[in-house]
């Protein structure tokens, strides 16, 4: 086997491995964040209280819906 062919195969395998690893890691993180969102209702309530706002249940639900909708749009655009 020619040396240049061996080098070419190694480079191609490296590129394919990097792309495949990136895509698998990205899919894993998207699924993880969908199942375990970084901000939940209790955290949102605490942040609003710290900012001096009185958190109502309706306002918290609106913010959570807005955040979930935003996350879904980002996931659709990313794919």
C-alpha positions, -999 to +999 in steps of 0.1 A: +000+000+000+013+034-009+022+058+019+001+086+005-030+063+005-024+053+041-021+089+051-053+098+032-073+070+048-061+081+083-071+118+076-105+107+062-112+084+092-102+113+116-126+137+099-154+112+099-148+104+135-148+141+145-180+148+127-197+117+140-186+125+176-198+161+174-233+150+161-237+123+187-226+147+215-250+174+202-280+150+201-272+137+236-271+173+250-303+183+232-321+153+247-306+159+281-318+195+282-352+186+270-356+161+298-339+182+324-345+219+317-319+242+333-346+264+348-377+251+366-407+270+381-392+271+416-360+287+403-380+312+382-401+321+413-369+327+434-354+349+406-385+370+404-386+375+442-350+385+442-357+411+415-385+426+437-414+412+417-443+394+433-445+361+413-480+351+405-488+316+392-501+330+359-470+350+353-447+320+361-467+298+337-465+324+310-427+327+314-422+289+314-444+285+283-424+313+266-391+296+275-403+261+264-415+276+231-382+293+226-363+261+233-384+242+208-378+268+181-341+266+187-341+228+185-361+229+152-338+255+137-307+236+148-317+204+130 
